[in-house]
């Protein structure tokens, strides 16, 4: 359908928990296509619906050449730990080391209403947690230590 503009902090849609998708409508199908079109760009790992201004629980991903999406995702399991660079399309040009579980498993549905499970370690595990955080109204900077978070917010203000 379309490559959509990415909302950036401090847009309030990024801080608002998203509503579950209750019915698969033509608008939901169009949103999923827009999510897939927008995330299908080198360097983009994941994209949540609120990042394109839609407050519904959905995200798309583009990891190792695999393009997909999940509607109404819920993290079922995490384990292990990773600590590495993380960035966000809604927080442009800022990368910070962020602590995440190494493995994550998300359960949701597809456009046919069938249950799907997406899981992985490393970048896949990080993306699943990052995008689910977005749908809950959080950005990755919320996970930083207090002083580092303060520095990141200062840098964002200066960049605007």
C-alpha positions in Angstrom: 0.0 0.0 0.0 2.4 2.7 1.2 5.5 3.6 3.0 4.4 5.6 6.0 6.0 8.5 7.9 7.5 7.4 11.2 6.3 9.2 14.3 9.1 10.4 16.6 9.4 11.2 20.3 7.7 13.2 21.8 4.6 12.3 19.7 2.0 11.3 22.3 0.9 8.3 20.2 4.2 6.6 21.2 3.4 6.8 24.9 -0.2 5.6 24.6 -0.9 1.8 25.1 -2.4 0.4 21.9 -5.8 -1.2 21.7 -6.2 -4.9 20.8 -7.5 -5.7 17.3 -11.0 -7.1 17.8 -11.9 -7.6 14.1 -9.9 -8.1 10.9 -11.3 -5.4 8.7 -10.1 -4.0 5.4 -8.5 -1.1 7.4 -6.5 -3.6 9.5 -5.4 -5.4 6.3 -4.2 -2.1 4.8 -2.4 -1.2 8.1 -0.5 -4.5 8.0 0.5 -3.9 4.4 1.7 -0.4 5.3 3.7 -1.9 8.2 5.3 -4.4 5.9 6.0 -1.9 3.2 7.5 0.6 5.7 9.7 -1.9 7.6 11.0 -3.4 4.3 14.0 -1.2 4.1 17.7 -2.0 4.9 18.5 -1.3 8.5 15.0 -1.6 9.8 14.3 -4.6 12.1 10.8 -3.8 13.4 8.0 -1.3 13.3 4.9 -1.0 15.6 1.6 0.3 14.5 1.8 3.3 16.8 5.0 4.4 15.1 2.9 5.1 12.0 0.2 6.7 14.1 -2.2 3.8 14.5 -2.9 2.8 18.1 -3.6 -0.9 17.5 -1.6 -3.9 18.8 0.4 -4.9 15.7 4.0 -4.9 14.5 6.0 -5.9 11.5 9.5 -7.2 11.3 12.4 -7.6 8.9 15.1 -9.8 10.3 17.7 -11.7 8.2 15.6 -11.3 5.1 12.4 -12.6 6.8 9.5 -10.2 6.6 6.5 -10.8 8.8 3.9 -9.3 11.2 2.0 -10.2 14.4 -1.4 -8.9 15.5 -2.2 -8.7 19.2 1.2 -9.9 20.3 1.9 -11.0 23.8 5.3 -12.0 25.2 4.9 -15.6 26.5 8.5 -16.3 27.5 11.9 -14.6 27.8 15.1 -16.0 29.1 18.8 -15.3 29.2 20.4 -11.9 28.8 21.9 -9.7 26.2 23.4 -6.3 26.5 24.0 -4.5 23.3 23.3 -1.5 21.0 19.7 -0.7 20.4 18.2 2.1 18.3 14.7 3.1 17.3 13.1 4.7 14.2 11.2 6.9 16.6 14.4 8.0 18.3 16.5 8.8 15.3 20.3 8.7 15.4 20.6 7.6 19.1 22.0 4.2 19.9 22.4 3.0 23.5 23.5 -0.2 25.0 20.3 -1.8 26.4 19.7 -4.9 28.5 17.2 -7.4 27.1 16.4 -11.0 27.4 18.4 -13.0 24.8 15.4 -15.2 23.9 11.8 -14.1 23.5 8.6 -15.8 22.3 5.6 -13.9 21.2 2.1 -15.3 20.5 -0.5 -13.4 18.4 -2.7 -13.9 15.4 -2.4 -13.4 11.7 -4.9 -11.8 9.2 -6.9 -15.0 9.1 -7.3 -15.0 12.9 -5.0 -18.0 13.3 -2.6 -18.2 16.2 1.0 -17.6 15.3 4.2 -17.8 17.4 7.4 -15.9 16.6 10.5 -16.5 18.6 14.2 -16.0 18.5 17.4 -15.1 20.1 19.8 -12.2 19.5 18.4 -9.5 17.2 15.1 -11.4 16.8 14.6 -11.7 20.6 15.5 -8.0 21.0 13.1 -6.9 18.3 10.2 -8.9 19.8 10.7 -7.2 23.1 11.3 -3.7 21.6 8.1 -3.8 19.4 5.9 -5.2 22.2 7.2 -2.4 24.5 6.1 0.1 21.8 2.6 -1.3 21.9 2.5 -0.9 25.7 3.5 2.8 25.3 7.2 2.5 26.1 10.3 3.3 24.2 13.7 1.7 24.6 15.1 4.7 26.4 12.8 3.9 29.3 15.0 0.8 30.0 18.3 2.8 30.3 19.9 3.7 33.6 18.7 7.0 35.0 21.8 9.1 34.1 22.0 7.6 30.6 18.3 8.2 30.0 18.7 11.8 31.1 21.6 12.2 28.7 19.6 10.6 25.8 16.6 12.9 26.4 18.9 15.9 26.5 20.4 14.9 23.1 17.0 14.4 21.6 15.9 17.9 22.7 19.0 19.4 21.2 18.5 17.6 17.9 15.0 19.1 17.4 
